Amino acid sequence: MPRPVVIGAGEALWDVFPDAEHFGGAPANVALHAAALGAEAWLVSAVGRDARGDAALARLDAAGVRRTTVAQLSERPTGVVRVSLREGGQPAYEIAVEAAWDYVPWSPAVHQVMERSDAIVFGSLAQRSPISRATIRRAVAATRESAWRLFDVNLRQSYYDAEVLTTSLELANAVKLNEEEFPIVAELVGLRGTAPQDLLRALCERFALKLVALTRGACGSLLVTPDAVCESPAPRAIVVDTVGAGDAFTAALLIGVLAGRSLEEVGRRANEVASYVCSQPGATPPIPEA
C-alpha cells in the first residue's frame, strides 16, 4: 500500500528557547511528525541562505521530509521565534518579521507535489504576508479533489483577521483549532451559539467541512463531522512543554483518517501522540510506535 502524501505549507523557523534552539513552525512540525508516522511528507516553505537555513534543511533531510519545495532565499533570513515558557509549560512567542517564510514562492515543484497530495495542512500565521498568502492559497486550490485540506488555525499575536480565517475555511474541508482559538474564530466568522458542540456543528455546516477537530489540552479532543461527534480523553502526561503538541495531533489525525480508521480510533491515537510530545522537550521528539 503506498504511503500517503502529506504536505505542510507555511512557516519554517527556529524556536529559540532560553537554553537551546529547536527547528519548528507549525507546518514544518506537522511534516516532521507525519514523516515519523509513516507518510511521504513534504514541506512548502522558505529559509534563508544562512547557518540556520542550512541547519533547517539538514533537519528536514534527517527526518525524511522532502524539501525540494523549500526555497532558499539570499535576501531574507531564516525565521526565528523567541519562546518563553509560562506556568504549566505554556509557551509565549516573539515572532521575527520579514523572515524567509514570509516570501514563499510558487514553483513548478510545488505544483507537481500538489497534484499528487493526499493531504495539505496550512495555517493563518504564514498568511501574514501577501507573497506567502498567495502561494499557500494557490497550493491548497491545486490539490486533488479527494485530498484533505486541513486549516490548522494557529492564531499568533495579531497575525490574523476575519478575511484570513473566512477565506481559509472556504478553501479547507477540515479544520483544527484549540480552546483558546475557538471563540475567536466563532466571533470573527459570525457564528452564534453557546454550546461547543452546536458551534462546531455550525462551523461544519457553514463551510461544508468534513471534519472539525477541537483540542482541549488535558481534557482531550472533540471531533465533529456532519454525522457524528466523538469525544476522546487525553492520556495523563507530565508536561515538559506543549510546543508542537497540537502539530503532532494534526499529523496523527490526518494519518488516521487517510488510513480509514474510525473517528474513535483517530481521536484516541491523536491524543496519545500529542500527550507524548507534551512530555518531551521540543516540538518534534521521536514518536514511539503505537
Secondary structure, DSSP 8 states (H G I E B T S, - for coil): ----EEEEES--EEEE-SS-EEEE-HHHHHHHHHHHTT-EEEEEEEEESSHHHHHHHHHHHHHT-B-TTEEEESSS--EEEEEEE-GGG-EEEEE-SS-GGGG----HHHHHHHTT-SEEEE-SGGGGSHHHHHHHHHHHHTS-TTSEEEEE----TT---HHHHHHHHHH-SEEEEETTHHHHHHHHTT---SSHHHHHHHHHHHTT-SEEEEE-GGG-EEEE-SS-EEEE-------S--TTHHHHHHHHHHHHHHTT--HHHHHHHHHHHHHHHHTSSSS-------
